[in-house]
Amino acid sequence: MREMEAVITHGDIDGVAATGLYLYLRNNPESVVYFTEPYKLHSALSQPILSECERVVITDLGVNPSIYDELLKNLRLLCRRGASVLWYDHHVWEENWVRDIRDLGVELYIDTSTCATGVVAKYTQPLRQYLDYEFIDKLTRGVCAGDLWKFDYWLAPYYIRLIRRKDKDSWKKRVLVHIANGYYWSEEFNSKIEKHIDLELSTLTSKLNVYIKSINEKYRIAVVEDNENIDSSFIAPYIMGRFNTNIIAVVSSNGKVSFRGMGVNVRDIAVKLGGGGHLYASGAKIRIPWYIRILSRLRRDLLLVYVASIIIRELKSAYSG
């Protein structure tokens, strides 16, 4: 009889693919799957149904300092109850995080050389008798090429467009099921890609709301409004090239910020704001004061100016001296 299992994962293509590949390798398509953000991981771990699970798996979710204590508390409760907890991730971890979480009994697999899908492919003990290695290779190479912002494999731009964080969970689970059944692509995915490309072209040819700020000759920052029609991985290089910037922040009205850096370690900024991620691609969620939220409805650039001021403050602090 199989263990009752739940998987908690990120809602982007890497999280979906990592989970789908894990279920494929373990030959267990019946696991319960939750999508969440890194800053909500502690809440996801307190879901009542987890108390019934013998095995809890986390994929593509790093540690956010702002929720660290609550995260440890909920992991400790799961481990004390006797649940097996496995965690696959590829973000940058502090040494004390690794030590603390492993001391709880969590089986932790961290590998920054690949994406989360690659971590699952490398470290999961398969239960399937026969594996389709071509499927695993295409899926891993395509997802990693997009998620790591390399785009050195032909599937990368397709996968990035296939799953958007604002997509409904029903669509994410539909893609996940295809992957869990051993398919790296499906004909039904094509129409979604075509629609996204049309929306991206119309967005990029219209006027984007961008705020530019330079700090001496070393840093040139662009802050741009999040747009549901185009992924941060595509809008970032476009803005960087157009405005010759080496730091970009894509910001939502709710305070979510996605950072991209060109030769600049933006993770240090994200960590100072309670977030995390990779050296050149990371994120955080900041609190937007009520008056900024209200006034930005009258002047759209106020939100961007406010976020830029926070980035500049943290940038000067992180790289002072």
N, C-alpha and C positions, 0 to 999 in steps of 0.2 A: 504493500500500500504506500502511495506517494505521500511525502510530507506536504502539509498545507503551507503554501509559500506566497509571499507578497514581494513585489518589486517596486521600489520607489525610484523614479528617474526624472531627469530633466526633460522639459517639453520641446527641445529642439531636435533636429534630425539625429545628432549624435546620441542623445538620450534614447530616442525611439529605436534607433538601429542597434545600440548596445543591448537594450532590453530584448529586442526581437532575436538578436543573435544568441543571447544567453538562453532564451527559451528554446531556440532551435537546438543548441548544443546539449541542453539538459533534457530535451525531448519532453518538455512539460508546458504545453500551450495553455493550461488551465490556471496558471498563476494569476493572482490579483495584481493589477498594475495601477499605480498612482503616478500622476505627473505633478511636479512641483518645481519651485524655484529654490536656489541655494538658501536664500534668506527665510524660507518657509520650511526648511527640512525638519527642524525640531518639532513643528506642528504636525507634519506628515507622520513622524515617528510616534505620535501619540494617538493615532487613529485607533478606535476601539477594536476593529477587526484584527489588528496586529496581535492582540492578546491571544488570539486563537491560532496564530501561525507558528509553526515550528522553525521556519526559515524566513529571514528577511534579507533581501538583497537591495543594495543601493548602487546605482550606476550614474556616472556623469554628473555628480554633484560634489562640489568642493566644500570646504569649511568657510563659513563667514564668521569673523570674530564677534560680530554683534549678537549672535545667537549661540555662541560656543557653550556657555554654561548650561543652557537649556538643552542643547544637543547632547552633551555628556550625560545629563540627568536622564533623558529618555532612552539613550543607548544603554545606560546602566540598568534601567528597569527591565528592558528587553532581555539583556544577558542574564540577569539574576533570575528571571522567570524560566530560563533554560532555552531560549530561542537561539538558533545559530544565526549570526549576523555576518554577511559578506559585503564588502564595499569595494567597488571598482571605480577608480578615478584617474584622471590624467592632469589635473590642475596642480599648481605649486602648493605644497604643504609645508608648514613650519615643523621643525623637528619635535617640538613638544606636543603638537597635535597628533602626530604619528605615534609617539610614545603613549600618550594618555589614552588614545582610542584602542590601541592594541592591548594595553594593560587591562581594559575592560573585557577582553576576550573576542573582540571583533577581528575577523579574518580580513585583513586590509591589503589591497593590491593597488599600489600607486606607481604609475609609469608615465613620466612626462614626455617620453620620446614618441608617443603616439596619441591617438584620440581614445575616448572611452570605449568605442567599438573595438579598437585595436587591443585595448587592455583586456576586454572580455575574451577576444579571440586567443590571446596569448596565455591567459592564466585560468580559464575555466576548464575544469575536468569534464569532458563530454560523456554523456550517457548514451548517445546514439551509437548504434553499431556501425553505421556507414555515414561518412561525412562527405558533403559536396564541397571540395576544397576550392573549386573555381568560384562558386557562389560566395564563400567566405572571403576569398581574395578580392573579388570585385567590390563587394559590400564594404570591406574594411578600407581598401585603397580609396574608393570614391568618397566615403564619409569623412575619412581623415583628411583628404586633400581639401575638402571644403571647410571642415571645422577648424583645422589648423591654419587656414587662410593661405594655403600654398597653391591650390588649383593646378596641381601637376598631374591630374588624372581626369579623363574625360567625363566621368560621372559626377564630379564635384559640383559644377554649377546646377546640375539637375537636382541633386540631393538637397542643396541649400534652399532651392525654391520649393521642393516637395513638402517640407514641413516648415510652417511658420509658427512662431510662439503664440500668435493670436488665433491660430486654427483651433477648431473645436476638438475636444478630446476624442470624439467619435471618429474623426478623420485620422488622428494620430494612431488610434488603436487599429484602424483599418490598415494603415501602412504597416504597423507593427505585426499584425497577423500574417500579412504577405511574407515579411522577413522571417518570422518564426516558422513558417512553412517552407523556407528554403528558396524564396524568390527575391532577387535583388532589385527587380523592376517588374512593372505590370503595365499593360496597355492603358489601363484607366488612369495612370499617373500622368500621361502625356497632356491631356486637356488642361489639367491644373497648371502644369508648367507653362503652356501656351498663354493662358490667361494672365499669369504672373508677369511674363515677359512683356505683354501688351501694356499692363498697368505700370511697369517700371519705365518703359519708354515714354509714356505720357507724363509720368511724374518728373523724370529727369529733363524733359523739354519744357517744363513749367518752372516758375520761379520758386526756389526753395528758400525757406527761412533759415539763414545762416548768420552766425555772429563770429567774427574773426578777432583774435587778440594775440599780440606778440609779446614775448618776454625776452628782452635783449635780442641777441642774434641766435640764440640756441633753440628756443621753443616758439613755435607758432601754432596756436590753438584754434580749432574750429568747433563750435557748438552748433548742432543742427537739430531741428525737431524730428522726433520719430515719425515715420510715415508707414502706415499699414500696407502700402503698396510695394515697398522695397525693403529688403533685409539690410541690416547694418553692415553685413559683409560686402554688400555691393555699393551702398551709399558712401561708406567710408573711403574706399580708394577713389571714388569719383570726386568727392569733396577735396581729398588730399591733393589729387592731381590738378583740380581746377583752381584751388586757392593756395597751393604750395605750402601745405601745413604738415607738421609731423605728429600732431596729436589731434584726435577728433573724439568728441563726445556726442553720442546720439541720445537725446533726452526725451522722456515722456512726461506728460503733465503730472503723473502720479509719483514722479521722482526716480523712476528707473533710468539708469544711465549705463550705456554701453560704451566702453573705451576701446579705441584702436590706436596703436602707436607705430610710427615708422622710425625704428632705431631708438625709441624711447621706451623705457620700462614703465608702462602705465599701470601695472599691477600694484606698484607701491602706492599710487594714488588711490586705487580702488580699495586696498586694504585699510588705508587711513580713514576711508569713508564707510568702513564696515563690510566691504565686499571682498572680492578676490578674483582669481582666474589665472590667465597666462601672462607672460611678460608683455606681450604685444597685443593681447585681446583679453579684456577683463570687464567686470561690471560691478555695480553697487546700486543700492537704493538709498536715496537721501530724502530727508524731510523738507518739503517745500512749504514755507510759511504761508499762512492763509492769505495775507495781503498780496503776496506775489501771485498766487493762484487767481485771485480776483482781478488784479490789475493787468495780468497777462492776457485777459480776455479783451481788454481794450488796446493793449500794445503787446503784440505777440512776441516781440523780441525781449521783453523784460525777463521772462523765464530763462532765456538763453544767457542773458547778461548775468543773472543771479548765479546760474550754474557755472559759468565761466569764472566768476569771482571766487567760488569755492575751489575750483580746480587750480586756479592760480595760487591761492593760499596754500593748498596742500602740496602743490608742485614745488613751491619755494621752500617749504618745510622739508620735503623729502630729499631735495637735491641741493640744499644749502651747503655751502662749502665745497 
